[in-house]
């Protein structure tokens, strides 16, 4: 399995973990006498709200990464640079979530997001412009 596909697997597993944590927080909230109406109340001090935002953010970003993996796979683009960019992307995707869950400085999330988008854009450029060596032409890195 390629590094981009491993990254996809990690992304999906992490999304599932966050959904389970969110469900546990909601069940705990209801068991303590809370109302389902409070699930959508914006409160950055609430773990339940932060988990909801992390889950929504993961669901928003998963199609972007999935699209990049699709492009890389269909085009047959791989290599050290792709593996490095995917590793950095997934690492900062996880760190972004953790920073959000613990309620740390939002500037760290913005920095993490900037790094993630830089990786995605670089991967898209590689997927589009790097030719598969098996097709007889040389790509940008070949």
Secondary structure, DSSP 8 states (H G I E B T S, - for coil): --HHHHHHHHHHHHHHHHHHHHHHHHHHHHHTT--GGGGG---TT-HHHHHHHHHHHHHHHHHHHHHHHHHHHHHT--SHHHHHHHHHHHHHHHHHHHHHHHT--HHHHHHHHHHHHHHHHHHHHHHHHS--GGGTS--TT-
